[in-house]
Amino acid sequence: MAATNTEAAEYNERKLENKVAVVTGGNSGIGRAIAERFHAQGASVAIFGRNQETLNETLDALGGEDESLAVRGDVTNPEDLDKLYAAVEERFGRVDVLVANAGVGKIRPFDEVDEDFFDTVTDIDFKGAFFTVQKALPLLSDGGSVMFTTTGATEKGLPGMSVYAAAKAALRSLTRTLAAELAPREVRVNAISPGPVETSLVERMGIPTEQATEELGKITEQQPLDRFGRPEEVAAAAVFLASEDASYVTGAKIDVDGGMAQV
Ligand SMILES: NC(=O)c1ccc[n+]([C@@H]2O[C@H](COP(=O)([O-])OP(=O)(O)OC[C@H]3O[C@@H](n4cnc5c(N)ncnc54)[C@H](OP(=O)(O)O)[C@@H]3O)[C@@H](O)[C@H]2O)c1
């Protein structure tokens, strides 16, 4: 059946008009694509990351200081998270959409994992994301949307990913718990699970980039869609989860992974 004019008009509206969104890791790769899509869909966006140069570049792409906010900090440092939310409160007064996306994809064979490596990865990927959400609660609007970036690696046994995949599996679990705990406030909590996506994560895996690309290529060969994903393809799912289109979706994980987890 053809859409009525009203339905078509609603479909064409910007999806995130009047919403305030915070995106950690919003200065690179997937997070940057999410921040840019949110901005294009009408949201006021705050990004958070460690690298001042890429924060500045991304802020420019988000309409500059007049329209958006960039805060420098580390998700493993509670005081930096406090600084983020103080700045967001002062500027926008609330958070409607929170994307706990900052993360590292470092890999290392199980027998070579030492305590430092274990702590670095779990502190950023699990503990950092955990407190990113907890510390946002006082500002988080009733009816808001929270999402974590997990990974298709939680669904497969991939060599070298013992710490990374487990930290992200913990986030998948947290997604379910928080969906239940925050439901009385009608806050929806979901996960987006990317497969291999072309970002600087590949260069930061802790192994030579060529080797990393080759290893990830072996994963895509097993997928129905045998290619790397693009950050924008992940961002499209984030817009859906952030918007009223996903008003009945919580506790879920959306795989944006070329079929990696399901086929
Ligand atoms: N690319 C993939 O294939 C893939 C697949 C599955 C899941 N993911 C997940 O997607 C998310 C985004 O990764 P990406 O691929 O877009 O990689 P990326 O381009 O390297 O971006 C990672 C982002 O996280 C930020 N970040 C890392 N550690 C941080 C810390 N301690 N404090 C604050 N910010 C921190 C980085 O900020 P700075 O640059 O300022 O350090 C950067 O903005 C990650 O959670 C990753 O695990 C990626």
The ligand as a Gaussian input file, in Angstrom:
#p B3LYP/6-31G(d) Opt

LIG

0 1
 N       36.436000      -1.053000      13.293000
 C       36.007000      -2.267000      13.555000
 O       36.276000      -3.203000      12.807000
 C       35.142000      -2.532000      14.766000
 C       34.462000      -3.742000      14.834000
 C       33.677000      -4.022000      15.933000
 C       33.575000      -3.104000      16.952000
 N       34.250000      -1.927000      16.882000
 C       34.107000      -0.998000      18.001000
 O       33.696000       0.257000      17.512000
 C       34.113000       1.282000      18.418000
 C       34.744000       2.399000      17.631000
 O       35.947000       1.919000      17.025000
 P       36.435000       2.404000      15.590000
 O       36.486000       1.229000      14.724000
 O       35.695000       3.588000      15.157000
 O       37.967000       2.744000      15.926000
 P       38.739000       4.115000      16.009000
 O       38.621000       4.859000      14.736000
 O       40.106000       3.749000      16.502000
 O       37.969000       4.918000      17.130000
 C       38.059000       4.602000      18.488000
 C       37.544000       5.785000      19.260000
 O       37.540000       5.469000      20.654000
 C       38.213000       6.521000      21.342000
 N       38.891000       6.004000      22.514000
 C       39.670000       4.907000      22.610000
 N       40.126000       4.780000      23.863000
 C       39.625000       5.824000      24.562000
 C       39.747000       6.246000      25.905000
 N       40.474000       5.575000      26.800000
 N       39.094000       7.370000      26.290000
 C       38.360000       8.078000      25.398000
 N       38.216000       7.727000      24.116000
 C       38.847000       6.615000      23.709000
 C       39.219000       7.062000      20.348000
 O       39.588000       8.366000      20.714000
 P       41.104000       8.891000      20.467000
 O       41.351000       8.695000      18.995000
 O       41.029000      10.309000      20.885000
 O       41.986000       8.037000      21.302000
 C       38.426000       7.016000      19.074000
 O       37.600000       8.139000      18.960000
 C       35.038000       0.602000      19.412000
 O       34.338000       0.368000      20.612000
 C       35.388000      -0.696000      18.746000
 O       35.704000      -1.711000      19.659000
 C       35.023000      -1.613000      15.800000

